[in-house]
């Protein structure tokens, strides 16, 4: 997976998810430089300006030997954060339950969308 491949995945899914009004930058980032710990990706966004940066963990830092790194699922998951950002902020209080619920929902949706695309 190259940087160009990552941008192409992002561009494809931005259109599918209908978030073209967002400026989204995407890049690989080493694990030690990620904002969050022990994540496959992260999305840092400014809802007011509709700008987001999506960081995907560098393949060099992928440590799960049993499961292949699925870049497309990770990209879709992070873009779904953008898609649902306003709804989630309105619907839930800030707490641990919210975070776990949101990530489970986004993982399920990302997996379903990628599987549907792949047939």
C-alpha positions in Angstrom: 0.0 0.0 0.0 1.5 3.3 -1.1 0.5 6.9 -0.1 -1.1 7.2 -3.5 -3.2 4.1 -2.9 -4.3 5.5 0.4 -5.4 8.7 -1.2 -7.3 6.8 -3.9 -9.1 4.8 -1.2 -10.0 8.0 0.7 -11.2 9.7 -2.5 -13.4 6.7 -3.4 -15.0 6.4 0.0 -15.5 10.2 0.5 -17.8 10.1 -2.6 -19.6 6.9 -1.5 -20.2 8.4 2.0 -21.2 11.8 0.5 -18.8 13.8 2.6 -17.3 15.7 -0.4 -17.9 19.0 1.4 -15.1 18.0 3.8 -11.4 18.7 3.2 -9.8 15.4 4.2 -6.1 14.8 4.3 -4.9 11.2 4.8 -1.5 9.8 5.6 0.4 7.0 7.1 1.9 7.7 10.5 4.2 5.7 12.7 2.6 4.4 15.9 4.8 6.5 18.2 3.6 9.7 16.4 -0.1 8.9 16.6 -2.2 11.0 18.9 -4.0 7.9 20.3 -2.3 4.7 21.5 -2.9 1.2 20.2 -5.1 2.2 17.3 -5.2 1.3 13.6 -6.2 4.8 12.6 -7.4 8.1 13.9 -9.5 11.0 12.7 -8.9 14.5 13.9 -11.5 16.9 12.7 -12.9 20.4 13.0 -16.6 20.2 12.4 -17.1 23.9 12.0 -14.5 24.2 9.2 -15.3 20.7 7.8 -11.6 19.8 7.8 -10.1 16.5 8.9 -6.8 14.6 9.1 -6.9 10.9 8.9 -3.8 9.0 10.2 -3.4 5.4 9.3 -0.9 3.3 11.3 2.2 2.6 9.2 2.4 -1.0 8.0 5.8 -1.2 9.7 4.0 -0.9 13.1 1.3 -3.5 12.4 2.0 -6.1 15.1 -1.0 -8.4 14.8 0.5 -11.5 13.1 -2.9 -13.3 13.0 -4.8 -10.7 11.0 -3.8 -8.9 7.9 -4.0 -5.1 8.0 -7.2 -4.1 6.1 -6.4 -0.5 5.0 -9.8 -0.1 3.3 -11.7 -1.0 6.4 -9.6 1.3 8.5 -10.1 4.2 6.1 -13.8 3.7 5.9 -14.0 3.5 9.7 -12.2 6.8 10.1 -14.3 8.5 7.4 -17.5 7.3 9.2 -16.3 9.3 12.2 -16.7 12.4 9.9 -20.0 11.2 8.5 -21.6 10.8 11.9 -19.6 13.4 13.9 -22.5 15.9 14.4 -25.1 13.2 15.2 -22.9 11.5 17.7 -22.0 14.7 19.4 -25.7 15.5 19.8 -26.9 12.1 20.7 -24.5 11.0 23.4 -22.8 12.3 26.5 -19.0 12.3 26.7 -18.2 9.1 28.4 -16.5 5.7 27.9 -19.7 4.0 26.9 -20.2 6.5 24.1 -16.7 5.8 22.8 -17.0 2.0 22.8 -20.5 2.1 21.3 -19.4 4.4 18.5 -16.4 2.4 17.6 -18.4 -0.9 17.5 -21.0 0.7 15.2 -18.3 2.2 12.9 -16.4 -1.0 12.8 -19.6 -2.9 11.8 -20.5 -0.4 9.2 -17.0 -0.2 7.7 -16.7 -4.0 7.5 -20.2 -4.2 5.8 -19.5 -1.5 3.3 -16.1 -2.9 2.3 -17.5 -6.4 2.0 -20.4 -5.1 -0.2 -17.9 -3.4 -2.5 -15.8 -6.5 -2.7 -18.8 -8.6 -3.5 
